[in-house]
Amino acid sequence: MIWLVLALLVAGLAIVIVVAVRYDARRSELRREAWRRFASDRGFRWIEAAGPWYRRIPQAIEGTLEGVAFRLDTFTVSTGKTQVTYTRVKSQLERRFPGKLLATRRTFLTPIGEAVGWKSIRTGDRSFDDRMVVRSKASEATLRALDDEVRLRLGALARSVNLQVADREVKVWWRNAERDPQALEAGCRLVATLARACAKA
């Protein structure tokens, strides 16, 4: 009797694994098609995923929007037990940004950090400052980079976005492998706007 129970448990586990693998494969295929369509509709370059599973380069889109060249791709962060995929848009700057700029979503821990001396920069835009925390040692350049249009575009993305400018690279990223073409376009436009603002900072 115990062997029958064990056999049923093993069979049940195998079914769960097969269903999970098929579900993940279906989600990946839907995202792949959404990205290919997004690239094709806008005249961007579609780059197919390549390489072995242990060193696989993810699919990507490259193009130029509003005069700014960008790359749209994904990356995965593994903690050992879980894996989280992020959508990322990045662009190269012609000259180095003076300092590092990082803007992330405010959390319940942010006021505690600020109370004990964790310095952040306020833009003066209350709706933005209530949502985002900005850190940089180059405060003047940061305020010029996060101008009205950048803050407006960041709000239009409607995702919990992280934004970074470091050396000669601008990038934004948010959780999950995005499939919504409006969100993908909003992310690309945000990076284009930020890159132009950084060039003037």
N, C-alpha and C positions, 0 to 999 in steps of 0.2 A: 504493500500500500504506500509506504514511504517513497518507493521508487517512482510510483505513478505521480505523486505530488511533486517530487523533484522534477520529473519530466515535464509536467504541466507548467511549473514555474520557469524552467529553462525555455520552453516554447513560447510562453507569454513574454519573457524578456526579449527573445529574438524578434517577436512580432513588433514590440515597442521600438526596438532599435531600427528595424526596417522602415517602419512608418516615419520615425524621426528623420532618418537619412533621406527618404523620399520627399518629405516635407521641406527639408533644408535645400535639397536640390531644386525643388519647384520654386522656392523663394528666390534662389540664386538665378534661375533662368528668367523669372519675371523681372528681376532687377536688370539683368543683362539686356533683355529686350527693351526695357524702358530707357536704359542709357543709350543703346544703339539708336533708338528712335529719336531721343533727345539730340544726339549728335547729328544725325542725318537731317533732321528738320531745320537745324540752324547752321549747317555747313561746317561743323566742327569735325575734327579727326578722331575716329574711334580706334582705340588700341585694345586688341584682344588680350585676355589674360594668357600668360605663358610661363613655362618652367615646371619643374617637378613639384609635387605637393609640399615638400619640406622647404622649398625655396621659391615658391610661386610668386610671380609678379602680378598684382591684381590688374583687372581691366581698368582703363583710364580713358579720359577724353581730353584732348588738347585743342585749343583754339584761341581766337582773339575776339574780345568783346570790348566795345567802347575804346578801342585802341590799345588795349592791354592784353598781353599774352598770358594765358593761364593753363593750369593742369588740374583736372578734377579726377580724384581717385578715392580709394578707401584704404584704411589700415586697421589692423586688429591688435588690441592690447590683451595679453593673456596674464592672468594672475595665478595660473596653475590649475585652479578649479573651474574658472569661468573665462570666457572670451567675450570681449565687447568689440563690435565693429563700429568704426566712425567714418563718416563722409568728410572729405577734405577738399578744399580748393586752395591753390597757392599760386603765387606769381613772383617773379624775380624783379627786383628794383634795379635801376641803372646805377644808383649810388647808395652807399651804406647809410642806414638810418642811425641817427645819433643816440644810441642807447637801445635798450630792449623794452618793448611795449607788450603788456599782456592784459587782456580784458576777459574776465570770466563772469559767469552768472553769480549774483549774490546768493548766499545761503544764510541760514540762521546762525552760522558760525562767524560770518563776516563782521558783524558789529562787535563781537567779542574780541576778534583779532585786532580791529581798529582801536578798541578801548585799551589794549595792552601795548600799543605802539606800532602796530602793523600799518604802515603808511599806504594810503591809496590816494588817487587823484580824482577830484570832482570836476566835471566838465561845466557845471552850471545848468545843465539840462536835467531838470528834476526827474522826468520820466525815465531818462537813460540812467541817471545815477541811482535811482531806486532799483533798477534791474541789474546793473552791471557794476563790477568793481574793477578799477583800472590801476595797474601798478607799473611804474617806470621811474628811473632816475633822471630821465630827460623830460621833465614835466612840460616845458614850453613846446618842444617838438611834438610831444604826445597830444597836447591840446590842439595843435594845428592839424595833426593827422586825423584826430577824431572830430572832424568838422561836422557841420549840420547835415550834409548829404550822407556822410558815412553813418552817422547815428540813425538817420531816417532809413537807410538801406538795411541796417542791422535789424531794426524793428520790423521791416517788411519781410524778413526771412522767417519770422514766426517759429523759430527753433531756439533751443537753449544752446547758444553759440559760444564757442571760445575763439578768441581773436589774438593773433600774435604778429608782431613785427620784430624781427631780429636780424641784424646785419643787413643783408640785401634780399631778404625774403619776407613776403607777406603771406599769411595763411589764416584761414578760418576752418573750423571743424566742429561737427556736432554728432551726437550719438545716433547710431543705426545706419544701415546702408540705405540711403535715401532713394526713393523711386518717384516721388512727385516731381514732375518737370518744372512746376512753378517754383518749388523750393530749390531745385538745382540751379535754375536760372537766377533766382534771387541771391544764392550764394556766390555765383560767378560775378554778378553785378556788384555785390558788396566788395569782393576782392579787387575788382577793377577800380571802383571808386576809392577804396583805401589806398591802392598803389598810387593813384594820381595825387591824392592828398599827401602821402608820404614824400612824394617827389618835391612838394612845395614846403615841406616841414623844415 
